[in-house]
């Protein structure tokens, strides 16, 4: 069995963050914390050891999730995944994020994405098919492409 993921949630809507925390834990992973603003997110990223960081683009202090993704990518070994209802706001280079899960997501979609990410983080590249609703960044599209 592959080791469970440690997940940090960056989401400004408390109910969504709690729901995501519950879904992550139900899938067998642990949540190391969550933050609602870019300032909290950067401090939390520095204070925790997360494998995956789910980052919303629009946080309580504005559309700063992209800055948070860049910050984490430059300083941490965590893998950033955007979770947003506005995927068109993600820059072409994905600000260092591995991909995006579009909101609204389903429980099955999130569970499949977590399994795929777990494989990719623990034993790259993933062996599972990329789940619907999960888009890889161009950089990881090549690295995690299925073997032909």
C-alpha angles and dihedrals in degrees: 000000000000117000113260119253127252107224132198116197122210106188129136097206107080096204092053091047092051092047091049091048090053093048092048092050092044087056089058100260131113131239113222094191147305137236135195104202136043091249092052091043095054092046091048091048089054093047099047139054105227126170094200129025116197107206127190113209097223112056132175091272095049138276092333103128090102090057089049091052091051091048094051092044092053097046110025141052090228121121113234122216119182117224108192146139087220106060090156088070091065111102118244091254090051091230089266094307119138094223149310138266109205120225131264092052128176128232090246091047093051092045090051091047091050091051091049092047092046090055092046095048098041101034110009132237104041117242095204121086114263107265122241110259093035118100121191121219115249091254093055095038087075097037095048098036112136114260112259 
